[in-house]
Amino acid sequence: MIANARMYAVSAPAASLWRDLLAAIARSAAVPLEWVEHAAPAAIDDLWRRPDKGAVFMCGLPYSRSVSRPQLLAAPVPSPADFADQPQYWSELVVREDSAFRSIEDTYGRRLALTVPDSQSGCAAALVYFMTAAAERSGPAQPLYREIIAPTGTPLGALRAVIEGAADVAPIDAYAALPALAAAQRVHGWCSPQALEQVAAVMAVTPAYLESVASFYDMLET
């Protein structure tokens, strides 16, 4: 049986932590598990279809679609207060802080970034929302966005597309990057340059990139 956490192993240090956690689960359950990388560009849907999944961290969308549904062992409870100590998450539609957009309708006709088709928060939930919005509009049916930037691969990839100007708006998992930044803020009192450097070292991104992410959220002080 296999163990894997590809969707959330966003950097080498994070992958190492996931590997240690899943190894601990295997020891506790007394079940031998083989860690498999299944790294990109291997199709992640092939991983979900494997019959020998022993311990994997997977998105809720493929979990809900599984014909033979895997046994749910645990769900993460994100640390920021917005999650109310519940194992829940949602999609947030983000734009650059310096953009002129003040509502999601303002972004119509621009460029939308999506992660991968198997992502609930980074793709499917947003598509359902936009299809509903398009159906409710009067006049001839036409696409809400002039260009789809996809796949960006991960929530961090979608954020990067917006921050770097490749896209104007993107749906991201509300869990992406927030717990690490919130934890750093609890320790330092705010997302200080030192805190951002520490988080960036773990996530294998630049402090400037995390500063741009933190500026999206009112609960994070930069």
C-alpha positions as CSV (number, residue, x, y, z in Angstrom):
1,M,0.0,0.0,0.0
2,I,1.2,3.5,-0.8
3,A,1.4,6.9,1.0
4,N,1.4,10.3,-0.7
5,A,0.7,14.0,-0.1
6,R,1.5,15.4,-3.5
7,M,-1.1,18.2,-3.6
8,Y,0.1,19.7,-0.4
9,A,3.8,19.0,-0.5
10,V,4.4,22.4,-2.0
11,S,8.2,22.4,-1.3
12,A,11.0,20.0,-0.4
13,P,10.8,20.8,3.3
14,A,7.0,20.4,3.3
15,A,7.3,17.1,1.4
16,S,9.7,15.9,4.0
17,L,7.3,16.8,6.9
18,W,4.5,15.0,5.1
19,R,6.6,12.0,4.6
20,D,7.5,11.9,8.3
21,L,3.8,12.3,9.3
22,L,2.6,9.5,7.0
23,A,5.4,7.3,8.2
24,A,4.3,7.9,11.8
25,I,0.7,6.9,10.8
26,A,2.1,3.7,9.2
27,R,4.0,2.9,12.4
28,S,1.0,3.6,14.6
29,A,-1.3,1.5,12.5
30,A,1.3,-1.2,12.1
31,V,0.7,-1.1,8.3
32,P,3.7,-1.0,6.0
33,L,3.3,1.9,3.6
34,E,5.5,2.7,0.5
35,W,6.0,6.4,0.0
36,V,5.5,7.2,-3.7
37,E,6.4,10.6,-5.2
38,H,4.0,10.7,-8.2
39,A,5.5,14.1,-9.0
40,A,4.3,16.4,-11.8
41,P,3.8,16.1,-14.7
42,A,2.3,12.7,-13.7
43,A,-1.5,13.0,-13.8
44,I,-2.7,13.4,-10.2
45,D,-6.0,11.7,-11.2
46,D,-4.0,8.5,-11.8
47,L,-2.9,8.6,-8.2
48,W,-6.5,8.9,-7.0
49,R,-7.6,5.9,-9.1
50,R,-4.9,3.6,-7.6
51,P,-6.5,0.8,-5.6
52,D,-3.6,0.5,-3.2
53,K,-3.9,3.9,-1.4
54,G,-2.9,3.4,2.2
55,A,-2.6,6.9,3.5
56,V,-2.9,9.9,1.2
57,F,-3.9,13.6,1.7
58,M,-6.3,14.3,-1.1
59,C,-8.7,17.0,-2.3
60,G,-12.3,16.8,-1.3
61,L,-13.4,16.7,-4.9
62,P,-11.9,13.4,-6.0
63,Y,-12.8,12.0,-2.6
64,S,-16.5,12.8,-3.2
65,R,-16.3,11.5,-6.8
66,S,-14.7,8.1,-5.9
67,V,-16.9,5.2,-6.8
68,S,-15.2,3.2,-4.0
69,R,-14.8,6.0,-1.5
70,P,-11.7,5.9,0.6
71,Q,-12.0,5.7,4.4
72,L,-11.7,9.2,5.9
73,L,-9.2,9.2,8.8
74,A,-8.9,12.9,9.5
75,A,-9.5,16.3,8.1
76,P,-7.2,19.3,8.9
77,V,-8.5,22.1,11.1
78,P,-6.8,25.3,9.8
79,S,-5.4,27.6,12.6
80,P,-6.7,31.1,11.5
81,A,-9.7,32.4,13.4
82,D,-11.9,32.6,10.3
83,F,-12.1,28.8,10.2
84,A,-13.8,28.8,13.7
85,D,-11.9,25.6,14.7
86,Q,-13.7,23.6,12.1
87,P,-12.4,21.2,9.4
88,Q,-13.7,23.5,6.6
89,Y,-12.4,25.6,3.8
90,W,-13.7,27.6,0.9
91,S,-12.5,29.4,-2.2
92,E,-11.4,33.0,-2.1
93,L,-11.3,35.0,-5.3
94,V,-8.2,37.2,-5.2
95,V,-6.9,40.1,-7.3
96,R,-3.8,42.3,-7.0
97,E,-4.0,44.8,-4.1
98,D,-3.2,47.7,-6.5
99,S,-5.9,46.7,-9.0
100,A,-9.0,48.7,-9.7
101,F,-11.3,45.7,-9.0
102,R,-13.8,46.2,-6.2
103,S,-16.2,43.3,-6.9
104,I,-16.0,40.0,-8.8
105,E,-18.2,41.5,-11.5
106,D,-15.4,44.1,-12.1
107,T,-13.1,41.2,-13.2
108,Y,-15.5,40.0,-15.9
109,G,-13.9,40.3,-19.4
110,R,-10.4,39.8,-18.0
111,R,-8.2,36.8,-17.3
112,L,-9.0,34.0,-14.9
113,A,-6.4,31.7,-13.5
114,L,-7.4,28.1,-12.4
115,T,-5.3,25.4,-10.7
116,V,-6.2,21.9,-12.0
117,P,-9.5,20.3,-13.0
118,D,-9.4,17.9,-9.9
119,S,-9.3,20.9,-7.5
120,Q,-12.5,21.8,-5.8
121,S,-11.4,25.2,-4.4
122,G,-9.1,26.1,-7.3
123,C,-11.3,25.2,-10.2
124,A,-14.6,23.3,-9.8
125,A,-16.2,25.5,-7.2
126,A,-15.3,28.7,-9.1
127,L,-16.6,27.2,-12.4
128,V,-20.0,26.4,-10.8
129,Y,-20.2,29.9,-9.4
130,F,-19.4,31.5,-12.7
131,M,-21.7,29.3,-14.7
132,T,-24.5,30.2,-12.4
133,A,-23.6,33.9,-12.6
134,A,-23.5,33.7,-16.4
135,A,-26.9,32.0,-16.6
136,E,-28.5,34.8,-14.5
137,R,-27.2,37.5,-16.8
138,S,-29.6,39.0,-19.3
139,G,-28.8,39.2,-23.0
140,P,-26.9,36.7,-25.3
141,A,-24.8,34.1,-23.6
142,Q,-21.1,34.9,-23.7
143,P,-18.0,33.9,-21.6
144,L,-17.5,35.9,-18.5
145,Y,-13.7,35.9,-19.0
146,R,-11.7,36.5,-22.2
147,E,-8.9,34.2,-21.3
148,I,-8.4,31.2,-18.9
149,I,-4.9,30.8,-17.5
150,A,-4.6,27.1,-16.6
151,P,-3.4,24.9,-15.3
152,T,-1.4,26.8,-12.7
153,G,-1.0,23.6,-10.7
154,T,-1.3,24.7,-7.1
155,P,-2.9,27.6,-5.1
156,L,0.5,29.2,-4.9
157,G,0.8,29.0,-8.7
158,A,-2.6,30.7,-9.0
159,L,-1.5,33.4,-6.6
160,R,1.7,33.8,-8.5
161,A,-0.1,34.3,-11.8
162,V,-2.2,37.1,-10.2
163,I,0.8,38.8,-8.4
164,E,3.0,38.6,-11.5
165,G,0.3,40.0,-13.8
166,A,-0.3,36.9,-15.9
167,A,-3.9,36.7,-14.7
168,D,-6.3,39.3,-13.2
169,V,-8.2,37.0,-10.7
170,A,-7.9,33.5,-9.3
171,P,-9.9,31.3,-7.0
172,I,-7.6,29.8,-4.3
173,D,-8.1,27.5,-1.4
174,A,-8.5,29.7,1.7
175,Y,-6.1,27.3,3.4
176,A,-3.2,28.1,1.1
177,A,-0.3,29.8,2.9
178,L,-2.6,31.2,5.6
179,P,-1.7,28.8,8.4
180,A,2.0,29.3,8.1
181,L,1.6,33.1,7.9
182,A,-0.9,33.2,10.8
183,A,1.5,31.1,12.9
184,A,4.4,33.4,12.1
185,Q,2.2,36.4,13.1
186,R,1.3,34.7,16.4
187,V,5.0,34.3,17.2
188,H,6.2,37.7,16.0
189,G,3.1,39.8,16.5
190,W,2.9,40.7,12.8
191,C,4.2,39.4,9.5
192,S,7.6,41.0,10.0
193,P,10.4,40.7,7.4
194,Q,12.0,38.2,9.7
195,A,8.8,36.1,9.9
196,L,8.3,36.2,6.2
197,E,11.9,35.0,5.7
198,Q,11.4,32.1,8.0
199,V,8.1,31.0,6.3
200,A,9.7,31.5,2.8
201,A,12.6,29.2,3.7
202,V,10.2,26.5,4.6
203,M,7.9,26.9,1.6
204,A,10.7,27.5,-0.9
205,V,9.3,30.8,-2.1
206,T,10.6,34.4,-1.7
207,P,9.8,36.7,1.2
208,A,8.5,39.3,-1.3
209,Y,6.1,36.7,-2.7
210,L,4.7,35.9,0.8
211,E,4.4,39.7,1.6
212,S,2.2,40.0,-1.5
213,V,0.1,37.0,-0.3
214,A,-0.2,38.4,3.2
215,S,-1.4,41.8,1.9
216,F,-4.5,40.1,0.6
217,Y,-5.8,39.3,4.0
218,D,-7.0,41.8,6.7
219,M,-6.2,39.4,9.5
220,L,-2.5,39.5,8.6
221,E,-0.4,42.6,9.4
222,T,2.5,43.5,7.2
